[in-house]
Amino acid sequence: MIVNSSTDENEGAAGGAAETGEGIPAVETEPGQDLAGQAAALTAERDRIAAEKAELYDRFVRRQAEFENFRKRVEREKGEIIAVAGMELTRQLLPILDDFERAIAHESTDAEYAKGIELIYQRLFETLQKAGLEPIVTEGQKFDPYVHHAMEMVETDEVEDHSILAELLRGYNFRGKLLRPAMVRVAVAPSSGK
């Protein structure tokens, strides 16, 4: 657009953009352009600014949504990393828990020593339970290959086929995921080939 050079009153004192008395930039027009042309120019400028505003707002909303998705993904991944680290630490502590269980099962002549061992075991077990450790129940259960590991198969007709006879080593879940299968002795029906 060309600034109307015939009017000196619209030029600023420093020779900058022309302004109306209210601080609003004056519309630059061709010499002899009428009010309808000025209105059309203003409408076109308004539409251009509105479209630019809508585009910038759309980009802002998209960036905001992307950031929110990123934040949620980072939080989820952080939680998963903490859960995996907790699970791995608990897995490493299971042999110690097993040793405490064996020590408690062993008869001791010193009652105070045995009581101390049991208290330490209880504190460790409760702490691990708060972190997410869940013992797998085996007593009176049917053998489930997803949570039990058959260490021994005993032929018997005294109990139902594939019933667990004894737990040799306790199994655990950690927050619903299998941490260690229970090592068990399983009953099987006697073979008829004898």
PAVOGU-581877 format. One record per atom (N, C-alpha, C, O): x, y, z. Coordinates in nm, 4 decimals, padded with zeros to 6 digits. Each point is the difference from the previous one (the first is absolute). Layout:
((X,Y,Z))
...
//
This chain:
((00.0839,-00.1188,00.0000))
((-00.0839,00.1188,00.0000))
((00.0878,00.1243,00.0000))
((00.1127,-00.0018,00.0494))
((-00.1640,00.1054,-00.1033))
((00.0738,00.1254,-00.0076))
((-00.0662,00.0997,00.0931))
((-00.1225,00.0113,00.0037))
((00.2044,00.0610,00.0715))
((-00.0531,00.1011,00.0917))
((-00.0437,00.1203,-00.0813))
((00.0685,00.0434,-00.0925))
((-00.1822,00.0084,00.1287))
((-00.0527,00.1178,-00.0680))
((00.0931,00.1177,00.0272))
((00.0075,00.0500,00.1122))
((00.0624,-00.0069,-00.2152))
((00.0980,00.1063,00.0173))
((-00.0630,00.1390,-00.0031))
((00.0678,00.0993,00.0262))
((-00.1961,-00.0919,-00.0579))
((-00.0626,00.1316,-00.0095))
((-00.0431,00.0547,00.1355))
((-00.0337,00.1178,00.0120))
((00.0346,-00.2044,00.0915))
((-00.0421,00.0497,00.1306))
((00.1168,-00.0055,00.0956))
((00.0474,-00.1086,00.0332))
((-00.0004,00.2221,00.0115))
((00.1095,00.0074,00.0958))
((-00.0496,-00.0174,00.1417))
((00.0798,-00.0266,00.0898))
((-00.2094,00.0409,-00.0670))
((-00.0526,-00.0046,00.1360))
((00.0030,-00.1402,00.0588))
((-00.0042,-00.0136,00.1223))
((00.0112,-00.0920,-00.2044))
((00.0004,-00.1366,00.0513))
((00.1393,-00.0494,00.0340))
((00.0148,-00.1054,00.0619))
((00.0871,00.1795,-00.1013))
((00.1348,-00.0465,00.0279))
((00.0370,00.0326,00.1436))
((-00.0378,00.1052,00.0517))
((00.1113,-00.1946,00.0130))
((00.0435,00.0218,00.1375))
((00.1121,00.1007,00.0046))
((00.0604,00.0326,-00.1022))
((-00.0328,00.0166,00.2214))
((00.1042,00.1004,00.0172))
((00.1348,-00.0569,-00.0368))
((00.0845,00.0739,-00.0506))
((-00.0599,-00.2021,00.0737))
((00.1296,-00.0603,-00.0292))
((00.0008,-00.0634,-00.1370))
((00.0985,-00.0645,-00.0360))
((-00.2039,00.0799,-00.0421))
((-00.0038,-00.0562,-00.1331))
((-00.0399,-00.1460,00.0010))
((00.0220,-00.0690,-00.0996))
((-00.0807,00.0178,00.2097))
((-00.0383,-00.1413,00.0121))
((-00.1345,-00.0240,-00.0639))
((-00.0425,00.0729,-00.0896))
((-00.0259,-00.1798,00.1388))
((-00.1307,-00.0379,-00.0532))
((-00.1011,00.1059,00.0378))
((00.0058,00.0589,00.1079))
((-00.0976,-00.0363,-00.1981))
((-00.1029,00.0998,00.0246))
((-00.0986,-00.0549,00.1014))
((-00.0313,-00.1190,-00.0018))
((-00.0177,00.2045,00.0900))
((-00.0956,-00.0409,00.1021))
((-00.1158,00.0963,00.0014))
((00.0136,00.1170,-00.0358))
((-00.1277,-00.1676,00.0777))
((-00.1151,00.0875,00.0201))
((00.0176,00.0644,00.1359))
((00.0970,-00.0293,00.0699))
((-00.1867,00.1146,-00.0318))
((00.0098,00.0691,00.1276))
((-00.0116,-00.0933,00.1190))
((00.0380,00.0392,00.1103))
((-00.0889,-00.1619,-00.1272))
((-00.0204,-00.0923,00.1115))
((00.1125,-00.1020,00.0123))
((-00.0126,-00.0955,00.0767))
((00.1210,00.1128,-00.1492))
((00.1124,-00.0929,00.0079))
((-00.0192,-00.1235,-00.0863))
((00.0774,-00.0949,00.0119))
((-00.1772,00.0929,-00.0977))
((-00.0261,-00.1132,-00.0892))
((00.0644,00.0314,-00.1333))
((-00.0181,00.1097,-00.0530))
((00.0942,-00.2053,-00.0033))
((00.0643,00.0290,-00.1282))
((-00.1027,00.0349,-00.1071))
((-00.1045,-00.0640,-00.0116))
((00.1361,00.1657,-00.0653))
((-00.0891,00.0402,-00.1089))
((00.0148,-00.0987,-00.1143))
((00.1064,-00.0593,-00.0176))
((-00.2104,00.0414,-00.0588))
((00.0021,-00.0912,-00.1142))
((00.0741,00.0675,-00.1130))
((-00.0268,00.1152,-00.0340))
((00.1200,-00.1883,-00.0235))
((00.0750,00.0540,-00.1115))
((-00.0842,-00.0171,-00.1259))
((-00.0444,-00.1110,-00.0295))
((00.0227,00.2143,-00.0421))
((-00.0881,-00.0057,-00.1167))
((00.0682,00.0591,-00.1223))
((00.0975,00.0744,00.0098))
((-00.1517,-00.1097,-00.1239))
((00.0450,00.0578,-00.1269))
((-00.0621,00.1394,-00.0123))
((-00.1056,00.0273,00.0571))
((00.1717,00.0590,-00.1313))
((-00.0620,00.1321,-00.0202))
((-00.1360,-00.0163,-00.0690))
((-00.0119,-00.0699,-00.1007))
((-00.0861,00.1331,00.1545))
((-00.1328,-00.0019,-00.0600))
((-00.0834,-00.1204,00.0420))
((-00.1106,-00.0190,-00.0507))
((00.1614,-00.0618,00.1417))
((-00.0770,-00.1179,00.0439))
((-00.1123,00.0481,00.0912))
((00.0230,00.0847,00.0864))
((-00.1403,-00.1355,-00.1035))
((-00.1143,00.0467,00.0782))
((-00.0171,-00.0790,00.1292))
((00.0796,-00.0891,00.0297))
((-00.1831,00.1216,00.0468))
((-00.0251,-00.0655,00.1283))
((-00.0327,-00.1479,-00.0156))
((00.0361,-00.0795,00.0867))
((-00.1017,00.0411,-00.1921))
((-00.0339,-00.1418,-00.0222))
((00.1285,-00.0805,-00.0179))
((00.0099,-00.1125,00.0489))
((00.0851,00.1675,-00.1162))
((00.1281,-00.0675,-00.0186))
((00.0752,-00.0121,00.1314))
((00.0627,-00.1023,00.0274))
((-00.0695,00.2088,00.0549))
((00.0641,-00.0044,00.1312))
((-00.0654,-00.1050,00.0894))
((00.0691,-00.0717,00.0724))
((-00.2021,00.0624,-00.0773))
((-00.0720,-00.1003,00.0800))
((00.0371,-00.1402,-00.0447))
((00.0179,-00.0893,00.0829))
((-00.0065,00.0697,-00.2130))
((00.0374,-00.1319,-00.0520))
((00.1419,-00.0351,00.0446))
((00.0276,-00.1145,00.0356))
((00.0619,00.2129,-00.0376))
((00.1376,-00.0230,00.0444))
((00.0030,-00.0338,00.1486))
((00.0729,-00.0898,00.0421))
((-00.1515,00.1613,00.0369))
((-00.0076,-00.0284,00.1439))
((-00.0567,-00.1397,00.0256))
((00.0502,-00.0734,00.0851))
((-00.1534,00.0380,-00.1582))
((-00.0613,-00.1325,00.0149))
((00.1002,-00.1084,-00.0368))
((00.0100,-00.1008,00.0701))
((00.0633,00.1192,-00.1771))
((00.0998,-00.0985,-00.0409))
((00.1095,-00.0125,00.1057))
((00.0429,-00.1105,00.0331))
((00.0017,00.2239,00.0191))
((00.1035,-00.0008,00.1050))
((-00.0512,-00.0691,00.1260))
((00.0717,-00.0786,00.0619))
((-00.1979,00.1089,-00.0238))
((-00.0611,-00.0644,00.1166))
((-00.0084,-00.1517,-00.0200))
((00.0307,-00.0767,00.0912))
((-00.0721,00.0342,-00.2096))
((-00.0121,-00.1433,-00.0290))
((00.1374,-00.0684,00.0043))
((00.0129,-00.1121,00.0492))
((00.0893,00.1812,-00.1014))
((00.1351,-00.0559,00.0028))
((00.0488,-00.0166,00.1445))
((00.0576,-00.1028,00.0353))
((-00.0811,00.2044,00.0469))
((00.0419,-00.0046,00.1408))
((-00.0785,-00.1078,00.0753))
((00.0566,-00.0719,00.0823))
((-00.1859,00.0607,-00.1102))
((-00.0828,-00.1023,00.0656))
((00.0477,-00.1403,-00.0389))
((00.0059,-00.0893,00.0845))
((00.0280,00.0702,-00.2118))
((00.0493,-00.1314,-00.0448))
((00.1344,-00.0311,00.0653))
((00.0253,-00.1130,00.0418))
((00.0606,00.2151,-00.0336))
((00.1297,-00.0188,00.0647))
((-00.0169,-00.0321,00.1486))
((00.0704,-00.0848,00.0547))
((-00.1645,00.1537,00.0095))
((-00.0280,-00.0270,00.1410))
((-00.0518,-00.1429,00.0178))
((00.0426,-00.0705,00.0915))
((-00.1337,00.0282,-00.1780))
((-00.0560,-00.1356,00.0095))
((00.1101,-00.1045,-00.0199))
((00.0036,-00.1014,00.0697))
((00.0850,00.1269,-00.1644))
((00.1106,-00.0935,-00.0244))
((00.0930,-00.0064,00.1216))
((00.0398,-00.1085,00.0423))
((-00.0054,00.2246,00.0135))
((00.0869,00.0024,00.1179))
((-00.0670,-00.0679,00.1196))
((00.0657,-00.0714,00.0757))
((-00.1957,00.0933,-00.0587))
((-00.0726,-00.0638,00.1100))
((-00.0027,-00.1516,-00.0189))
((00.0184,-00.0758,00.0952))
((-00.0417,00.0328,-00.2195))
((-00.0003,-00.1444,-00.0293))
((00.1366,-00.0608,00.0301))
((00.0083,-00.1073,00.0597))
((00.0991,00.1754,-00.1010))
((00.1352,-00.0499,00.0299))
((00.0248,-00.0035,00.1497))
((00.0617,-00.0940,00.0502))
((-00.1090,00.1956,00.0222))
((00.0149,00.0035,00.1456))
((-00.0726,-00.1179,00.0650))
((00.0562,-00.0677,00.0861))
((-00.1807,00.0432,-00.1271))
((-00.0784,-00.1102,00.0572))
((00.0679,-00.1330,-00.0295))
((00.0073,-00.0861,00.0877))
((00.0424,00.0682,-00.2094))
((00.0703,-00.1250,-00.0347))
((00.1274,-00.0180,00.0836))
((00.0277,-00.1095,00.0489))
((00.0479,00.2157,-00.0334))
((00.1228,-00.0089,00.0814))
((-00.0341,-00.0319,00.1452))
((00.0688,-00.0780,00.0657))
((-00.1757,00.1395,-00.0171))
((-00.0429,-00.0258,00.1377))
((-00.0383,-00.1466,00.0159))
((00.0369,-00.0628,00.0992))
((-00.1110,00.0069,-00.1963))
((-00.0400,-00.1407,00.0050))
((00.1220,-00.0910,-00.0109))
((00.0094,-00.1003,00.0708))
((00.0841,00.1352,-00.1595))
((00.1228,-00.0794,-00.0130))
((00.0784,00.0010,00.1303))
((00.0510,-00.1034,00.0432))
((-00.0413,00.2193,00.0187))
((00.0727,00.0094,00.1267))
((-00.0688,-00.0831,00.1076))
((00.0670,-00.0694,00.0765))
((-00.1986,00.0755,-00.0695))
((-00.0749,-00.0763,00.1004))
((00.0191,-00.1506,-00.0225))
((00.0184,-00.0754,00.0955))
((-00.0227,00.0323,-00.2211))
((00.0249,-00.1414,-00.0319))
((00.1421,-00.0400,00.0376))
((00.0222,-00.1083,00.0541))
((00.0733,00.1951,-00.0824))
((00.1391,-00.0262,00.0360))
((00.0153,-00.0127,00.1512))
((00.0679,-00.0905,00.0485))
((-00.1316,00.1819,00.0262))
((00.0084,-00.0032,00.1459))
((-00.0587,-00.1297,00.0549))
((00.0583,-00.0623,00.0888))
((-00.1730,00.0221,-00.1413))
((-00.0627,-00.1240,00.0452))
((00.0866,-00.1212,-00.0332))
((00.0136,-00.0914,00.0813))
((00.0454,00.0912,-00.2023))
((00.0855,-00.1123,-00.0398))
((00.1232,-00.0091,00.0904))
((00.0403,-00.1093,00.0398))
((00.0187,00.2235,-00.0080))
((00.1168,00.0010,00.0889))
((-00.0374,-00.0510,00.1392))
((00.0745,-00.0773,00.0602))
((-00.1899,00.1205,-00.0094))
((-00.0459,-00.0467,00.1317))
((-00.0232,-00.1509,-00.0011))
((00.0386,-00.0703,00.0934))
((-00.1025,00.0209,-00.2008))
((-00.0259,-00.1438,-00.0109))
((00.1314,-00.0783,-00.0074))
((00.0162,-00.1011,00.0684))
((00.0774,00.1481,-00.1515))
((00.1288,-00.0681,-00.0124))
((00.0770,00.0047,00.1314))
((00.0664,-00.0969,00.0368))
((-00.0750,00.2076,00.0327))
((00.0665,00.0129,00.1300))
((-00.0572,-00.1020,00.0979))
((00.0747,-00.0665,00.0717))
((-00.2072,00.0542,-00.0688))
((-00.0644,-00.0993,00.0862))
((00.0400,-00.1423,-00.0353))
((00.0214,-00.0833,00.0881))
((-00.0114,00.0559,-00.2194))
((00.0402,-00.1339,-00.0435))
((00.1445,-00.0298,00.0397))
((00.0312,-00.1117,00.0411))
((00.0557,00.2098,-00.0530))
((00.1403,-00.0194,00.0379))
((00.0107,-00.0272,00.1499))
((00.0749,-00.0878,00.0430))
((-00.1502,00.1639,00.0356))
((00.0017,-00.0206,00.1454))
((-00.0537,-00.1386,00.0339))
((00.0544,-00.0683,00.0867))
((-00.1620,00.0263,-00.1553))
((-00.0580,-00.1324,00.0266))
((00.0985,-00.1108,-00.0356))
((00.0143,-00.0967,00.0748))
((00.0535,00.1103,-00.1886))
((00.0974,-00.1022,-00.0409))
((00.1169,-00.0034,00.0979))
((00.0482,-00.1074,00.0362))
((-00.0027,00.2249,00.0065))
((00.1102,00.0047,00.0965))
((-00.0423,-00.0625,00.1323))
((00.0766,-00.0751,00.0605))
((-00.1979,00.1056,-00.0153))
((-00.0506,-00.0601,00.1238))
((-00.0146,-00.1501,-00.0120))
((00.0305,-00.0740,00.0935))
((-00.0774,00.0292,-00.2090))
((-00.0159,-00.1436,-00.0230))
((00.1351,-00.0698,00.0007))
((00.0139,-00.1080,00.0574))
((00.0846,00.1684,-00.1201))
((00.1331,-00.0612,-00.0066))
((00.0653,-00.0036,00.1385))
((00.0624,-00.0995,00.0367))
((-00.0765,00.2060,00.0387))
((00.0547,00.0019,00.1357))
((-00.0669,-00.1071,00.0854))
((00.0667,-00.0715,00.0747))
((-00.1980,00.0610,-00.0862))
((-00.0732,-00.1013,00.0766))
((00.0447,-00.1393,-00.0405))
((00.0157,-00.0872,00.0854))
((00.0050,00.0651,-00.2151))
((00.0478,-00.1309,-00.0486))
((00.1348,-00.0349,00.0646))
((00.0238,-00.1153,00.0358))
((00.0624,00.2133,-00.0214))
((00.1312,-00.0239,00.0609))
((-00.0095,-00.0252,00.1498))
((00.0876,-00.0647,00.0574))
((-00.1937,00.1153,00.0072))
((-00.0177,-00.0211,00.1437))
((-00.0703,-00.1317,00.0333))
((00.0006,-00.0419,00.1157))
((-00.0607,-00.0238,-00.2144))
((-00.0729,-00.1248,00.0262))
((00.0877,-00.1094,00.0621))
((-00.0467,-00.0673,00.0919))
((00.1704,00.0458,-00.1366))
((00.0822,-00.1022,00.0658))
((00.0232,00.0292,00.1486))
((00.0086,-00.0923,00.0810))
((00.0012,00.2194,-00.0459))
((00.0170,00.0361,00.1410))
((-00.1269,-00.0341,00.0770))
((00.0064,-00.0516,00.1115))
((-00.1211,00.0803,-00.1711))
((-00.1281,-00.0347,00.0610))
((-00.0107,-00.1517,00.0184))
((-00.0474,-00.0475,00.1032))
((00.0921,-00.0282,-00.2046))
((00.0003,-00.1472,00.0090))
((00.0898,-00.0475,00.1139))
((-00.0358,-00.0915,00.0742))
((00.1526,00.1541,-00.0609))
((00.0925,-00.0388,00.1070))
((-00.0620,00.0252,00.1377))
((00.0156,-00.0807,00.0916))
((-00.0855,00.1924,-00.0781))
((-00.0683,00.0278,00.1270))
((-00.1064,-00.1062,00.0282))
((-00.0140,-00.0448,00.1138))
((-00.0608,00.0046,-00.2163))
((-00.1031,-00.1024,00.0192))
((00.0630,-00.1325,00.0435))
((-00.0536,-00.0689,00.0868))
((00.1666,00.0336,-00.1469))
((00.0693,-00.1236,00.0406))
((00.0526,00.0115,00.1433))
((-00.0053,-00.0962,00.0767))
((00.0562,00.2145,-00.0413))
((00.0512,00.0202,00.1361))
((-00.1125,-00.0095,00.1027))
((00.0198,-00.0535,00.1091))
((-00.1355,00.1042,-00.1430))
((-00.1144,-00.0071,00.0913))
((-00.0475,-00.1442,00.0139))
((-00.0374,-00.0427,00.1092))
((00.0386,-00.0326,-00.2190))
((-00.0456,-00.1393,00.0036))
((00.0964,-00.0892,00.0792))
((-00.0399,-00.1037,00.0530))
((00.1663,00.1450,-00.0454))
((00.1012,-00.0777,00.0727))
((-00.0148,00.0244,00.1502))
((-00.0103,00.1144,00.0444))
((00.0094,-00.2219,00.0326))
((-00.0123,00.0098,00.1462))
((00.1257,00.0655,00.0575))
((00.1121,-00.0335,-00.0382))
((-00.1326,00.1261,00.1296))
((00.1128,00.0664,00.0651))
((-00.0121,-00.0187,00.1507))
((-00.1105,00.0009,00.0542))
((00.2227,-00.0176,00.0129))
((-00.0008,-00.0161,00.1457))
((-00.0155,00.1353,00.0699))
((-00.0450,00.0066,00.1144))
((00.0823,00.1009,-00.1837))
((-00.0109,00.1341,00.0575))
((-00.1314,00.0635,-00.0474))
((-00.0118,00.0404,-00.1157))
((-00.0861,-00.0322,00.2055))
((-00.1322,00.0518,-00.0355))
((00.0048,00.1478,-00.0390))
((-00.0729,00.0422,-00.0898))
((00.1574,00.0367,00.1557))
((00.0100,00.1433,-00.0313))
((00.0589,00.0204,-00.1404))
((-00.0433,00.0877,-00.0748))
((00.1414,-00.1697,00.0415))
((00.0609,00.0081,-00.1338))
((-00.1046,-00.0343,-00.1066))
((-00.0113,00.0690,-00.1013))
((-00.0640,-00.1749,00.1247))
((-00.1032,-00.0420,-00.0955))
((-00.1062,00.1091,-00.0139))
((-00.0473,00.0267,-00.1105))
((00.0099,00.0359,00.2213))
((-00.0998,00.1070,-00.0040))
((00.0540,00.1200,-00.0788))
((-00.0737,00.0615,-00.0770))
((00.2007,-00.0284,00.0956))
((00.0632,00.1102,-00.0741))
((00.0016,-00.0266,-00.1496))
((-00.0291,00.0893,-00.0795))
((00.0630,-00.2111,00.0411))
((00.0024,-00.0376,-00.1422))
((-00.1410,00.0141,-00.0585))
((-00.0171,00.0509,-00.1108))
((-00.0831,-00.0964,00.1860))
((-00.1376,00.0080,-00.0486))
((-00.0456,00.1450,-00.0134))
((-00.0702,00.0337,-00.0954))
((00.1085,00.0520,00.1884))
((-00.0371,00.1412,-00.0092))
((00.0645,00.0680,-00.1212))
((-00.0641,00.0787,-00.0696))
((00.1905,-00.1100,00.0457))
((00.0685,00.0575,-00.1167))
((-00.0674,-00.0470,-00.1287))
((-00.0213,00.0786,-00.0923))
((-00.0122,-00.2080,00.0872))
((-00.0688,-00.0556,-00.1166))
((-00.1332,00.0715,-00.0214))
((-00.0323,00.0381,-00.1125))
((-00.0452,-00.0197,00.2194))
((-00.1308,00.0651,-00.0119))
((00.0133,00.1426,-00.0532))
((-00.0778,00.0421,-00.0856))
((00.1758,00.0319,00.1363))
((00.0206,00.1380,-00.0462))
((00.0384,00.0040,-00.1476))
((-00.0508,00.0824,-00.0760))
((00.1407,-00.1717,00.0364))
((00.0418,-00.0059,-00.1403))
((-00.1180,-00.0380,-00.0892))
((-00.0229,00.0623,-00.1037))
((-00.0511,-00.1641,00.1443))
((-00.1136,-00.0471,-00.0796))
((-00.1075,00.1083,-00.0123))
((-00.0538,00.0207,-00.1088))
((00.0219,00.0481,00.2175))
((-00.1009,00.1059,-00.0033))
((00.0450,00.1170,-00.0878))
((-00.0804,00.0589,-00.0721))
((00.2081,-00.0263,00.0789))
((00.0527,00.1081,-00.0841))
((-00.0110,-00.0362,-00.1471))
((-00.0391,00.0831,-00.0820))
((00.0734,-00.2072,00.0482))
((-00.0100,-00.0435,-00.1386))
((-00.1462,-00.0080,-00.0451))
((-00.0303,00.0277,-00.1161))
((-00.0590,-00.0647,00.2052))
((-00.1419,-00.0017,-00.0344))
((-00.0507,00.1404,-00.0299))
((-00.0786,00.0186,-00.0928))
((00.1223,00.0801,00.1700))
((-00.0401,00.1386,-00.0256))
((00.0501,00.0466,-00.1359))
((-00.0645,00.0814,-00.0660))
((00.1802,-00.1334,00.0241))
((00.0560,00.0365,-00.1304))
((-00.0731,-00.0697,-00.1144))
((00.0102,00.0430,-00.1149))
((-00.0851,-00.1519,00.1456))
((-00.0765,-00.0678,-00.1053))
((00.0174,-00.1503,-00.0051))
((-00.0530,-00.0642,-00.0906))
((00.1252,00.0061,00.1842))
((00.0223,-00.1448,00.0004))
((-00.1264,-00.0717,00.0462))
((-00.0599,00.0371,00.1009))
((00.0196,-00.1410,-00.1761))
((-00.1196,-00.0775,00.0324))
((00.0361,-00.1480,-00.0056))
((00.0397,-00.0487,-00.1059))
((-00.0523,-00.0250,00.2175))
((00.0296,-00.1427,-00.0043))
((-00.1051,-00.0755,-00.0821))
((-00.1183,00.0339,00.0026))
((00.1623,-00.1347,-00.0738))
((-00.0912,-00.0846,-00.0780))
((-00.0508,-00.1107,00.0914))
((00.0785,-00.0706,00.0633))
((-00.2098,00.0564,-00.0572))
((-00.0617,-00.1033,00.0833))
((00.0077,-00.1332,-00.0743))
((-00.0393,-00.0091,-00.1163))
((00.0903,-00.0940,00.1839))
((00.0120,-00.1313,-00.0635))
((-00.0778,-00.1079,00.0732))
((-00.0432,-00.0978,-00.0608))
((00.0255,00.1148,00.1885))
((-00.0625,-00.1052,00.0803))
((-00.1432,-00.0252,-00.0451))
((-00.0819,00.0919,-00.0048))
((00.0523,-00.2182,-00.0284))
((-00.1341,-00.0391,-00.0419))
((-00.0357,00.0439,-00.1413))
((-00.1163,-00.0094,-00.0393))
((00.2120,00.0562,-00.0365))
((-00.0247,00.0489,-00.1357))
((00.0308,-00.1071,-00.1031))
((00.0721,-00.0961,00.0268))
((-00.1285,00.1148,-00.1451))
((00.0358,-00.0845,-00.1140))
((00.1279,00.0570,-00.0615))
((00.0257,00.1202,00.0071))
((00.0523,-00.2071,-00.0663))
((00.1242,00.0413,-00.0646))
((-00.0327,00.0921,-00.1180))
((-00.0814,-00.0341,-00.0859))
((00.1455,00.1502,00.0830))
((-00.0152,00.0973,-00.1081))
((00.1392,00.0303,-00.0536))
((00.0804,00.0622,00.0694))
((-00.0505,-00.1051,-00.1914))
((00.1365,00.0183,-00.0530))
((00.0407,00.1465,-00.0157))
((00.1182,00.0292,-00.0183))
((-00.2130,00.0619,00.0252))
((00.0327,00.1422,-00.0124))
((00.0540,00.0584,00.1297))
((00.0717,00.1001,-00.0024))
((-00.1054,-00.1614,00.1157))
((00.0467,00.0534,00.1282))
((00.0714,-00.1037,00.0864))
((00.0558,00.0343,00.1042))
((-00.0571,-00.1610,-00.1465))
((00.0662,-00.1060,00.0764))
((00.1047,-00.0686,-00.0873))
((-00.0162,-00.0119,-00.1215))
((00.1217,-00.0319,00.1848))
((00.1040,-00.0769,-00.0678))
((00.0059,-00.1356,00.0705))
((00.0332,-00.0081,00.1182))
((-00.0662,-00.0987,-00.1927))
((-00.0029,-00.1338,00.0593))
((00.1427,-00.0513,00.0152))
((00.0690,-00.0254,-00.0987))
((-00.0261,00.0105,00.2229))
((00.1334,-00.0515,00.0281))
((-00.0030,-00.1527,00.0138))
((00.1001,-00.0682,-00.0220))
((-00.2171,00.0174,00.0587))
((-00.0122,-00.1431,00.0250))
((-00.1428,-00.0424,-00.0323))
((-00.0956,00.0699,00.0336))
((00.0820,-00.1859,-00.0998))
((-00.1310,-00.0572,-00.0300))
((-00.0127,-00.1279,00.0817))
((00.0858,-00.0878,-00.0082))
((-00.1914,00.0771,00.0860))
((-00.0200,-00.1167,00.0863))
((-00.1280,-00.0708,-00.0441))
((-00.1077,00.0595,-00.0030))
((00.1215,-00.1861,-00.0308))
((-00.1177,-00.0777,-00.0386))
((-00.0770,-00.0375,00.1263))
((00.0545,-00.0605,00.0923))
((-00.1809,00.0973,-00.0903))
((-00.0856,-00.0318,00.1139))
((-00.1453,00.0076,-00.0431))
((-00.0362,00.0775,-00.0885))
((-00.0460,-00.1588,00.1523))
((-00.1432,00.0076,-00.0256))
((-00.0745,00.0523,00.1231))
((-00.1229,-00.0046,00.0058))
((00.1984,00.0542,00.0919))
((-00.0595,00.0523,00.1233))
((-00.0569,00.1403,-00.0186))
((-00.0911,00.0397,00.0725))
((00.1436,00.0351,-00.1682))
((-00.0497,00.1344,-00.0289))
((-00.0298,00.0106,-00.1489))
((00.0393,-00.0853,-00.0796))
((-00.1085,00.1903,00.0448))
((-00.0366,00.0236,-00.1398))
((00.1246,00.0215,-00.0855))
((00.0999,00.0557,00.0453))
((-00.1088,-00.1015,-00.1703))
((00.1109,00.0128,-00.0942))
((00.0395,00.1471,-00.0162))
((-00.0875,00.0862,-00.0079))
((00.2149,-00.0567,00.0029))
((00.0599,00.1332,-00.0170))
((-00.0271,00.0939,00.1178))
((-00.0016,00.1221,-00.0150))
((-00.0193,-00.1815,00.1314))
((-00.0106,00.0810,00.1218))
((00.1401,00.0230,00.0548))
((00.0894,-00.0828,-00.0167))
((-00.0724,00.1963,00.0820))
((00.1306,00.0301,00.0594))
((00.0059,-00.0681,00.1361))
((-00.0856,00.0208,00.0861))
((00.1899,-00.1033,-00.0691))
((00.0185,-00.0720,00.1264))
((00.0784,00.0830,00.1005))
((-00.0317,00.0001,00.1189))
((00.1343,00.0706,-00.1664))
((00.0843,00.0776,00.0909))
((00.0672,00.1141,-00.0766))
((00.0268,-00.0078,-00.1199))
((-00.0017,00.1124,00.1954))
((00.0738,00.1141,-00.0551))
((00.1455,-00.0143,00.0431))
((00.0300,-00.0014,00.1194))
((00.0605,-00.0091,-00.2170))
((00.1416,-00.0148,00.0313))
((00.0690,00.1368,00.0121))
((00.0924,00.0168,00.0796))
((-00.1373,00.0784,-00.1578))
((00.0529,00.1366,00.0051))
((-00.1129,00.0950,-00.0379))
((-00.0625,-00.0154,-00.1049))
((00.0374,00.1122,00.1895))
((-00.1123,00.0913,-00.0218))
((00.0206,00.0838,-00.1254))
((00.1106,00.0454,-00.0295))
((-00.2198,-00.0263,-00.0430))
((00.0014,00.0845,-00.1191))
((-00.0617,00.1351,00.0314))
((-00.0746,00.0146,00.0968))
((00.1065,00.0841,-00.1798))
((-00.0472,00.1362,00.0255))
((-00.0402,00.0702,-00.1293))
((00.0552,-00.0248,-00.1072))
((-00.1527,00.1125,00.1215))
((-00.0340,00.0973,-00.1032))
((00.0475,00.1357,00.0502))
((00.0148,00.0218,00.1203))
((00.0088,00.0687,-00.2142))
((00.0336,00.1373,00.0362))
((-00.0943,00.0915,-00.0753))
((00.0098,00.0149,-00.1218))
((-00.1013,00.0462,00.1954))
((-00.1020,00.0887,-00.0576))
((-00.0743,-00.0684,-00.1150))
((-00.0220,00.0586,-00.1060))
((-00.0156,-00.1830,00.1301))
((-00.0798,-00.0737,-00.0977))
((00.0790,-00.0723,-00.1063))
((-00.0588,-00.0742,-00.0788))
((00.1895,00.0924,00.0730))
((00.0836,-00.0689,-00.0997))
((00.0808,-00.1081,00.0698))
((00.0452,00.0176,00.1132))
((-00.0278,-00.1295,-00.1820))
((00.0743,-00.1114,00.0581))
((00.1456,00.0394,00.0219))
((00.0696,00.0411,-00.0929))
((-00.0257,-00.0544,00.2162))
((00.1391,00.0296,00.0348))
((00.0809,-00.1295,00.0050))
((00.1099,-00.0086,-00.0548))
((-00.1668,-00.0916,00.1216))
((00.0651,-00.1302,00.0077))
((-00.1099,-00.1049,00.0170))
((-00.0857,00.0143,00.0872))
((00.0873,-00.1200,-00.1699))
((-00.1015,-00.1042,00.0163))
((00.0251,-00.0804,00.1275))
((00.1135,-00.0118,00.0463))
((-00.2206,-00.0426,00.0089))
((00.0128,-00.0841,00.1194))
((00.0526,-00.1367,-00.0421))
((-00.0488,-00.0595,-00.0960))
((00.1483,00.0106,00.1684))
((00.0549,-00.1337,-00.0255))
((-00.0832,-00.0979,00.0825))
((-00.0055,00.0109,00.1225))
((-00.0597,-00.1072,-00.1898))
((-00.0963,-00.0856,00.0691))
((00.0178,-00.1482,-00.0337))
((00.0625,-00.0379,-00.0990))
((-00.1208,-00.0429,00.1865))
((-00.0112,-00.1446,-00.0226))
((-00.1434,-00.0241,-00.0421))
((-00.0931,00.0447,00.0669))
((00.0743,-00.1166,-00.1797))
((-00.1318,-00.0163,-00.0610))
((-00.0402,-00.1455,-00.0021))
((00.0817,-00.0881,-00.0272))
((-00.2100,00.0631,00.0566))
((-00.0566,-00.1351,-00.0076))
((-00.0440,-00.0308,-00.1411))
((-00.0613,00.0831,-00.0670))
((00.0929,-00.2032,00.0224))
((-00.0487,-00.0467,-00.1316))
((-00.0667,-00.1358,00.0209))
((00.0343,-00.0756,00.0908))
((-00.1287,00.0483,-00.1764))
((-00.0701,-00.1288,00.0103))
((00.0974,-00.1134,-00.0319))
((00.0844,00.0139,-00.0886))
((-00.0958,-00.1267,00.1605))
((00.0900,-00.1131,-00.0262))
((-00.0214,-00.0511,-00.1429))
((-00.1120,-00.0054,-00.0509))
((00.2226,-00.0310,-00.0101))
((-00.0097,-00.0514,-00.1370))
((-00.0601,-00.1413,00.0064))
((00.0287,-00.0758,00.0927))
((-00.1098,00.0421,-00.1887))
((-00.0690,-00.1292,-00.0011))
((00.0843,-00.1099,-00.0632))
((-00.0467,-00.1133,-00.0125))
((00.1683,00.1436,-00.0271))
((00.0863,-00.0958,-00.0671))
((00.0721,-00.0940,00.0943))
((00.0780,-00.0825,-00.0477))
((-00.0985,00.0892,00.1780))
((00.0732,-00.0843,00.0940))
((-00.0660,-00.1325,00.0170))
((00.0485,-00.0838,00.0760))
//
